[in-house]
Amino acid sequence: MHLTFELTSSAADVRETLGLVRGDLMRLGVNQEHWDTAEIVLAEVLNNVVEHGYAEEGGGAITLNLEITPQALHVQVRDQGRAFPGLTLPDARSHDLTALDVDALPEGGFGWALIHHLTQDLAYVRKAGENRLSFAIATPD
């Protein structure tokens, strides 16, 4: 089963699209645990496109393609925003939170650590002025 969603680079469109994806996946029988993981990843990815790819300039096009198989939810996100620095994905850096006081928490990096941890086959290419991020989220056992 394939699903495609077109949205613009705004926080409101991201929220609306996540609601639409949730409804479609629930109707197709995706279990709640699988959706919960997918929602975390999709929210992080789409909000990164809005915030960094389009620098919160609203109106940029984002295409979200989903393929549902018994083994995984396969995702591709495409946009024409800014490329990743160095044309590579951010690292899955982890932070030692035990040594920090809450006011000293580092800014950034947590979302990409989650994305790396919760996905498989995470890949990025920039082709013909378009960012293409793809990944899979395994179906829970």
CYANA upper distance limits for C-alpha pairs under 8 A (distance plus 0.5 A):
  1 MET  CA     67 GLU  CA      6.16
  1 MET  CA     68 ILE  CA      5.81
  1 MET  CA     69 THR  CA      7.67
  2 HIS  CA     65 ASN  CA      7.76
  2 HIS  CA     66 LEU  CA      6.13
  2 HIS  CA     67 GLU  CA      5.03
  2 HIS  CA     68 ILE  CA      7.00
  3 LEU  CA     65 ASN  CA      6.33
  3 LEU  CA     66 LEU  CA      5.57
  3 LEU  CA     67 GLU  CA      6.98
  4 THR  CA     63 THR  CA      7.64
  4 THR  CA     64 LEU  CA      6.16
  4 THR  CA     65 ASN  CA      5.03
  4 THR  CA     66 LEU  CA      6.82
  5 PHE  CA     17 THR  CA      7.76
  5 PHE  CA     63 THR  CA      6.37
  5 PHE  CA     64 LEU  CA      5.57
  5 PHE  CA     65 ASN  CA      7.01
  6 GLU  CA     61 ALA  CA      7.72
  6 GLU  CA     62 ILE  CA      6.43
  6 GLU  CA     63 THR  CA      5.23
  6 GLU  CA     64 LEU  CA      6.90
  7 LEU  CA     13 ASP  CA      6.49
  7 LEU  CA     14 VAL  CA      7.79
  7 LEU  CA     17 THR  CA      7.70
  7 LEU  CA     61 ALA  CA      6.55
  7 LEU  CA     62 ILE  CA      5.78
  7 LEU  CA     63 THR  CA      6.97
  8 THR  CA     13 ASP  CA      6.65
  8 THR  CA     14 VAL  CA      8.43
  8 THR  CA     58 GLY  CA      7.20
  8 THR  CA     59 GLY  CA      5.56
  8 THR  CA     60 GLY  CA      5.73
  8 THR  CA     61 ALA  CA      5.24
  8 THR  CA     62 ILE  CA      6.26
  9 SER  CA     13 ASP  CA      7.42
  9 SER  CA     14 VAL  CA      7.96
  9 SER  CA     49 VAL  CA      7.65
  9 SER  CA     50 VAL  CA      5.33
  9 SER  CA     54 TYR  CA      7.40
  9 SER  CA     56 GLU  CA      7.65
  9 SER  CA     57 GLU  CA      7.93
  9 SER  CA     58 GLY  CA      5.34
  9 SER  CA     59 GLY  CA      5.91
  9 SER  CA     60 GLY  CA      5.47
  9 SER  CA     61 ALA  CA      6.74
  9 SER  CA     62 ILE  CA      7.10
 10 SER  CA     14 VAL  CA      6.83
 10 SER  CA     50 VAL  CA      6.51
 10 SER  CA     56 GLU  CA      7.53
 10 SER  CA     57 GLU  CA      8.49
 10 SER  CA     58 GLY  CA      5.66
 10 SER  CA     59 GLY  CA      7.55
 11 ALA  CA     15 ARG  CA      6.77
 11 ALA  CA     47 ASN  CA      7.42
 11 ALA  CA     50 VAL  CA      7.63
 12 ALA  CA     16 GLU  CA      6.67
 13 ASP  CA     17 THR  CA      6.40
 14 VAL  CA     18 LEU  CA      6.61
 14 VAL  CA     43 ALA  CA      7.81
 14 VAL  CA     46 LEU  CA      7.01
 14 VAL  CA     47 ASN  CA      7.55
 15 ARG  CA     19 GLY  CA      6.90
 16 GLU  CA     20 LEU  CA      6.86
 17 THR  CA     21 VAL  CA      6.55
 18 LEU  CA     22 ARG  CA      6.56
 18 LEU  CA     39 GLU  CA      7.54
 18 LEU  CA     42 LEU  CA      8.18
 18 LEU  CA     43 ALA  CA      7.87
 19 GLY  CA     23 GLY  CA      6.77
 20 LEU  CA     24 ASP  CA      6.75
 21 VAL  CA     25 LEU  CA      6.51
 22 ARG  CA     26 MET  CA      6.52
 22 ARG  CA     35 TRP  CA      7.55
 22 ARG  CA     39 GLU  CA      8.44
 23 GLY  CA     27 ARG  CA      6.69
 24 ASP  CA     28 LEU  CA      6.75
 25 LEU  CA     29 GLY  CA      6.85
 25 LEU  CA     30 VAL  CA      5.85
 25 LEU  CA     35 TRP  CA      8.01
 26 MET  CA     30 VAL  CA      5.83
 26 MET  CA     31 ASN  CA      7.49
 26 MET  CA     32 GLN  CA      8.25
 30 VAL  CA     34 HIS  CA      7.11
 30 VAL  CA     35 TRP  CA      7.19
 31 ASN  CA     35 TRP  CA      6.85
 32 GLN  CA     36 ASP  CA      6.51
 33 GLU  CA     37 THR  CA      6.99
 33 GLU  CA    140 PRO  CA      7.71
 34 HIS  CA     38 ALA  CA      6.72
 34 HIS  CA    137 ILE  CA      8.40
 34 HIS  CA    138 ALA  CA      8.37
 34 HIS  CA    139 THR  CA      6.58
 34 HIS  CA    140 PRO  CA      6.72
 35 TRP  CA     39 GLU  CA      6.36
 36 ASP  CA     40 ILE  CA      6.94
 37 THR  CA     41 VAL  CA      6.96
 37 THR  CA    118 LEU  CA      7.64
 37 THR  CA    137 ILE  CA      8.20
 38 ALA  CA     42 LEU  CA      6.41
 38 ALA  CA    137 ILE  CA      7.22
 39 GLU  CA     43 ALA  CA      6.34
 40 ILE  CA     44 GLU  CA      6.76
 41 VAL  CA     45 VAL  CA      6.62
 41 VAL  CA    114 LEU  CA      7.84
 41 VAL  CA    115 ILE  CA      6.13
 41 VAL  CA    118 LEU  CA      7.78
 41 VAL  CA    119 THR  CA      8.46
 42 LEU  CA     46 LEU  CA      6.38
 43 ALA  CA     47 ASN  CA      6.33
 44 GLU  CA     48 ASN  CA      6.56
 44 GLU  CA    111 GLY  CA      6.45
 44 GLU  CA    112 TRP  CA      8.33
 44 GLU  CA    115 ILE  CA      7.96
 45 VAL  CA     49 VAL  CA      6.91
 45 VAL  CA    115 ILE  CA      8.34
 46 LEU  CA     50 VAL  CA      6.88
 47 ASN  CA     51 GLU  CA      6.48
 48 ASN  CA     52 HIS  CA      6.00
 48 ASN  CA     53 GLY  CA      7.31
 49 VAL  CA     53 GLY  CA      4.98
 49 VAL  CA     54 TYR  CA      6.78
 49 VAL  CA     79 ASP  CA      8.14
 49 VAL  CA     81 GLY  CA      7.72
 50 VAL  CA     54 TYR  CA      5.82
 50 VAL  CA     55 ALA  CA      6.87
 50 VAL  CA     56 GLU  CA      5.82
 50 VAL  CA     57 GLU  CA      8.23
 50 VAL  CA     58 GLY  CA      7.85
 51 GLU  CA     55 ALA  CA      5.39
 51 GLU  CA     56 GLU  CA      5.30
 52 HIS  CA     56 GLU  CA      7.55
 52 HIS  CA     82 ARG  CA      7.89
 53 GLY  CA     79 ASP  CA      8.49
 53 GLY  CA     80 GLN  CA      8.32
 53 GLY  CA     81 GLY  CA      4.83
 53 GLY  CA     82 ARG  CA      5.10
 53 GLY  CA     83 ALA  CA      7.35
 53 GLY  CA     84 PHE  CA      8.40
 54 TYR  CA     58 GLY  CA      7.61
 54 TYR  CA     60 GLY  CA      7.07
 54 TYR  CA     81 GLY  CA      5.41
 54 TYR  CA     82 ARG  CA      6.95
 60 GLY  CA     79 ASP  CA      8.08
 60 GLY  CA     80 GLN  CA      7.75
 60 GLY  CA     81 GLY  CA      7.67
 61 ALA  CA     79 ASP  CA      6.47
 61 ALA  CA     80 GLN  CA      7.46
 62 ILE  CA     77 VAL  CA      7.52
 62 ILE  CA     78 ARG  CA      6.21
 62 ILE  CA     79 ASP  CA      5.24
 62 ILE  CA     80 GLN  CA      8.17
 63 THR  CA     77 VAL  CA      6.21
 63 THR  CA     78 ARG  CA      5.60
 63 THR  CA     79 ASP  CA      7.04
 64 LEU  CA     75 VAL  CA      7.71
 64 LEU  CA     76 GLN  CA      6.44
 64 LEU  CA     77 VAL  CA      5.22
 64 LEU  CA     78 ARG  CA      7.13
 65 ASN  CA     75 VAL  CA      6.21
 65 ASN  CA     76 GLN  CA      5.63
 65 ASN  CA     77 VAL  CA      6.93
 66 LEU  CA     73 LEU  CA      7.24
 66 LEU  CA     74 HIS  CA      6.13
 66 LEU  CA     75 VAL  CA      5.22
 66 LEU  CA     76 GLN  CA      7.14
 67 GLU  CA     73 LEU  CA      6.35
 67 GLU  CA     74 HIS  CA      5.48
 67 GLU  CA     75 VAL  CA      7.03
 68 ILE  CA     72 ALA  CA      6.86
 68 ILE  CA     73 LEU  CA      5.26
 68 ILE  CA     74 HIS  CA      6.84
 69 THR  CA     73 LEU  CA      6.75
 69 THR  CA     74 HIS  CA      8.28
 70 PRO  CA    139 THR  CA      7.53
 71 GLN  CA    138 ALA  CA      6.47
 71 GLN  CA    139 THR  CA      5.83
 72 ALA  CA    136 ALA  CA      6.58
 72 ALA  CA    137 ILE  CA      5.86
 72 ALA  CA    138 ALA  CA      4.68
 72 ALA  CA    139 THR  CA      5.30
 73 LEU  CA    136 ALA  CA      6.00
 73 LEU  CA    137 ILE  CA      5.65
 73 LEU  CA    138 ALA  CA      6.94
 73 LEU  CA    139 THR  CA      7.60
 74 HIS  CA    134 SER  CA      8.03
 74 HIS  CA    135 PHE  CA      6.51
 74 HIS  CA    136 ALA  CA      4.84
 74 HIS  CA    137 ILE  CA      7.02
 75 VAL  CA    134 SER  CA      5.98
 75 VAL  CA    135 PHE  CA      5.92
 75 VAL  CA    136 ALA  CA      6.46
 76 GLN  CA    132 ARG  CA      7.22
 76 GLN  CA    133 LEU  CA      6.08
 76 GLN  CA    134 SER  CA      4.79
 76 GLN  CA    135 PHE  CA      7.21
 77 VAL  CA    131 ASN  CA      8.32
 77 VAL  CA    132 ARG  CA      6.28
 77 VAL  CA    133 LEU  CA      5.69
 77 VAL  CA    134 SER  CA      6.89
 78 ARG  CA    130 GLU  CA      7.09
 78 ARG  CA    131 ASN  CA      5.94
 78 ARG  CA    132 ARG  CA      5.18
 78 ARG  CA    133 LEU  CA      7.04
 79 ASP  CA    130 GLU  CA      6.08
 79 ASP  CA    131 ASN  CA      5.78
 79 ASP  CA    132 ARG  CA      7.46
 80 GLN  CA    129 GLY  CA      6.56
 80 GLN  CA    130 GLU  CA      5.07
 80 GLN  CA    131 ASN  CA      6.54
 81 GLY  CA    130 GLU  CA      7.78
 81 GLY  CA    131 ASN  CA      7.64
 82 ARG  CA    131 ASN  CA      8.42
 83 ALA  CA     87 LEU  CA      6.74
 83 ALA  CA    126 ARG  CA      7.31
 83 ALA  CA    130 GLU  CA      8.47
 83 ALA  CA    131 ASN  CA      6.89
 84 PHE  CA     88 THR  CA      6.39
 84 PHE  CA     89 LEU  CA      7.00
 84 PHE  CA     90 PRO  CA      8.43
 85 PRO  CA     89 LEU  CA      8.46
 87 LEU  CA    124 TYR  CA      8.48
 87 LEU  CA    125 VAL  CA      7.74
 87 LEU  CA    126 ARG  CA      7.46
 88 THR  CA    124 TYR  CA      7.41
 88 THR  CA    125 VAL  CA      8.43
 89 LEU  CA    123 ALA  CA      8.32
 89 LEU  CA    124 TYR  CA      7.11
 90 PRO  CA    109 GLY  CA      8.46
 90 PRO  CA    112 TRP  CA      7.10
 91 ASP  CA    109 GLY  CA      8.49
 91 ASP  CA    112 TRP  CA      7.50
 91 ASP  CA    113 ALA  CA      7.79
 92 ALA  CA    109 GLY  CA      7.90
 92 ALA  CA    112 TRP  CA      6.21
 92 ALA  CA    113 ALA  CA      4.67
 92 ALA  CA    114 LEU  CA      8.18
 92 ALA  CA    115 ILE  CA      8.49
 92 ALA  CA    116 HIS  CA      6.36
 92 ALA  CA    117 HIS  CA      8.28
 93 ARG  CA    109 GLY  CA      7.07
 93 ARG  CA    110 PHE  CA      8.31
 93 ARG  CA    112 TRP  CA      8.33
 93 ARG  CA    113 ALA  CA      6.41
 94 SER  CA    109 GLY  CA      8.14
 94 SER  CA    110 PHE  CA      7.84
 94 SER  CA    113 ALA  CA      6.92
 95 HIS  CA    106 PRO  CA      8.45
 96 ASP  CA    100 LEU  CA      7.87
 97 LEU  CA    101 ASP  CA      8.45
 97 LEU  CA    105 LEU  CA      7.98
100 LEU  CA    104 ALA  CA      6.44
100 LEU  CA    105 LEU  CA      6.89
101 ASP  CA    105 LEU  CA      7.28
109 GLY  CA    113 ALA  CA      6.81
110 PHE  CA    114 LEU  CA      6.83
111 GLY  CA    115 ILE  CA      6.70
112 TRP  CA    116 HIS  CA      6.53
113 ALA  CA    117 HIS  CA      6.61
114 LEU  CA    118 LEU  CA      6.47
115 ILE  CA    119 THR  CA      6.51
116 HIS  CA    120 GLN  CA      8.09
116 HIS  CA    122 LEU  CA      7.67
118 LEU  CA    137 ILE  CA      7.30
119 THR  CA    135 PHE  CA      6.65
119 THR  CA    136 ALA  CA      6.03
119 THR  CA    137 ILE  CA      5.46
119 THR  CA    138 ALA  CA      7.80
120 GLN  CA    135 PHE  CA      6.30
120 GLN  CA    136 ALA  CA      5.54
120 GLN  CA    137 ILE  CA      6.67
120 GLN  CA    138 ALA  CA      7.81
121 ASP  CA    134 SER  CA      7.94
121 ASP  CA    135 PHE  CA      5.62
121 ASP  CA    136 ALA  CA      6.59
122 LEU  CA    133 LEU  CA      7.92
122 LEU  CA    134 SER  CA      6.26
122 LEU  CA    135 PHE  CA      4.84
122 LEU  CA    136 ALA  CA      7.65
123 ALA  CA    133 LEU  CA      6.27
123 ALA  CA    134 SER  CA      5.79
123 ALA  CA    135 PHE  CA      6.89
124 TYR  CA    131 ASN  CA      7.74
124 TYR  CA    132 ARG  CA      6.12
124 TYR  CA    133 LEU  CA      5.02
124 TYR  CA    134 SER  CA      6.96
125 VAL  CA    131 ASN  CA      6.59
125 VAL  CA    132 ARG  CA      5.84
125 VAL  CA    133 LEU  CA      7.22
126 ARG  CA    130 GLU  CA      5.96
126 ARG  CA    131 ASN  CA      5.11
126 ARG  CA    132 ARG  CA      6.63
127 LYS  CA    131 ASN  CA      7.10
127 LYS  CA    132 ARG  CA      8.00
